[in-house]
Amino acid sequence: MEKEVQSVLEILENFNNEKKMAIITQCVSKIGTSEWQDKIRDLIQRIENLSN
């Protein structure tokens, strides 16, 4: 899991602090919803695609 967290943090490095907080806030506000689950799946897929 630590590797995955590091991957997300590396992506977030590309944004300024204001944008990072907006992204994180949006993610946190949707935790547990079906929309959140879909977005997490999408994020995981994008991270895997970057790794390839």
C-alpha positions, 0 to 999 in steps of 0.5 A: 500500500505504501507504494501506491500512496507514494504514486499518488503523492508523486502525481499531486506534486505536479499541483500547487498547494491550493489545487492539492487541497481541492483534490484531496477535499473532493476525494474525502467528501466522496469516501464511501459513495459509489461515485467515490469507488468509481473514481478510485478505480479510475485513479488506480487504472491511471496509475497502473497505466503510468507504470507501464 
